[in-house]
Amino acid sequence: MNSSEPDRPTPERRIFYLAGLLTTLVGVAAISLAVQSYGFLLLAGSLTAVGHLVSSRLRAQGRSLRIVETVVITICLATYARLFATGDTSPLLSPGIALFHKELSLAVMLVWAEVVRSFSLVSDEAVMFSAVPSLALIGVVATTSTRGDVILFFTAWLAFSILMFVESGRKTTTSRGGQKFRSVTFSATLAIGAVLAGSVVSPLVQHTAMWGFVKLAPTLSANREPLELPVGEGEGNVLEISEGPVRLSSREEMRVRASAPAYWRTRVWDIYSGRDWKSHAPLTPRLPSSSGFVENQFQAWTEEDRGPTTQLVQQFYSPSGFRGYLHAAGEPAAFWIASSDLYRDSFNCWRLPRLSGPPITEYRVVSYISTATPDQLRNAGSDYPPEVERFRNRNDATFRVRMEAERITRGLDNDYDRVMALRKYLARHCVYDLQTPPLPKDQDDAVEYFLFESRRGYCDVFASALAVMARSLGIPARIATGFMPGDFDEERGEYVVRDRDRHSWAEIYFPGYGWQAVEATPSGDVTPQDFWSSLMSELRFFYASGNARFALLLATLGFALLALRVVFPAAPLDPEGFAPRRLSAGRRRARALWRDLAVALRRHGVTVSPATTPLEMADAFEALNGGSHPAAEAVRCASELLSEALYGPGEPTPGQLEDLGIACRWARRELSRPAGRRTASNPLSVVE
């Protein structure tokens, strides 16, 4: 091929550019998913792909845009820095979530700098440098997130970057080079496979360790009481959430005789602070009773507010007795209890006075249970009374949570469908797990951490997430704690309520129908899981939620491309090693003469590698054969001229190349002559 012919991209170069593009896209995808903007991923990814295509065409035409690249990137960074400093950024350039995280804002700026740079990748070095900002983007995601799928993004980056570096040194040559290529690529494939296998096994190892900790903790600390899921029976006025692994037993708490199952509500919580809930519900004065009957004469809502209801009579019994707050379904209307006093708060929750005598073991209550249908709740409207306005506090939700709630409910025109959409989102994207670690101390909001980082928890954080997201949409919401219905004992006609039935759920207000209980926990299932059931939840959390599937797809794609290159190498490697920098025509000629001389010296026992310089070859020859060897002068002369041609400050001239050719032929001739038939004359002196 003529040396003046344009350096057009061969199929190998196209694969090289494709590997560089995929390496960059891994970092862009990691940041895009961290800021929860698929539109940003589509825009930045598409422009990056176009940039790599344009760069490959510019390189085919032999054009260099180094100066243009430097100027454009400088202008881009200066413009983006000014926008970032003033806060005047467009959602198209920087997703809203990034504005509240300085690290993500800087990462988004780096993404756009890479988009601009992708239009001027006209050298191997420029393409390979794309691996650096891509790794930096993955690092930013790792420092702002605790999700396990970051390891999968890194695995994908590792696969594509190794493929890119392997492709950068590919040249057509002998089968020996093909063996080297297979060796290098096979090693890289094994490395990627090990990382990928580690990411698959890590959930199992992590879960086993956590399971062992939960099981051994009571034995190692016998005096420490296990953490139980609070329902608010006592005097405390704070409900802490996401407090760590929870142990629920089969201990019987009470029995309830009722004609239908229901949530046995204990307390209602209305003030959310990020890590806990408080109940701002003043108690009424002591209520006089008559023959053990207490009528709910302070009912806060009228018959019109109830909508369609039915009465439910419940008989509660507990051998250990009831203290503090009492349990009741729906909205209690009347109590029969062996107590002269009862207290009631503004949420219609009832509490016993502090008793000094024996505990009360049973009581009876009548409650109103709403029977409103979904269609009725859809048509309830949004004309809320003044007393529920404080349950619509949008500031309870962080900006990130509010953005996510608006995205989930976009296009829905009534509050009921919005709440059901939020509930469905939680069921699909989050996992119920009693072994969930506690909320990290550096996190200020349990709901945001649950929705975007851990995506796992038990009922308290599920209910909190639903209530807070509903409030962010202007829907009145609060959470309630108590017990689930329990197991029905057909023989005695009672519901057996156990410790494992402790539960939290959300309550949503609908005009004309009052507060409606809404289950936020998937399936409402709070039964303790055995090891294997919990492990399945762990694997489902890691691989079926969040962005793990997308990251796993990228990692698998990179692994597959490397594996294919092992089996079907398009062209072997240069046996002299990788050569990202393209040599000039004169130095290529000098390099060819160096190879010919190296072959001749190897026959005389000289060890020559691709990194051996000409002068090192001459020194090695003289060390083996002595400086008085008849060929020593010829080898030294050729080595000096080779060094000047290969490593001199300028391009070797035609005259230097001609002298170099004469010297190398002389050296090879002298090395090939039998002993005793050598000449000492220097042909260069004759030429001069």
Summary of the structure (lengths in Angstrom):
residues: 688
radius of gyration: 37.9
end to end distance: 33.6
largest distance: 135.1
contacts: 2199
relative contact order: 0.10
helix: 51%
strand: 15%
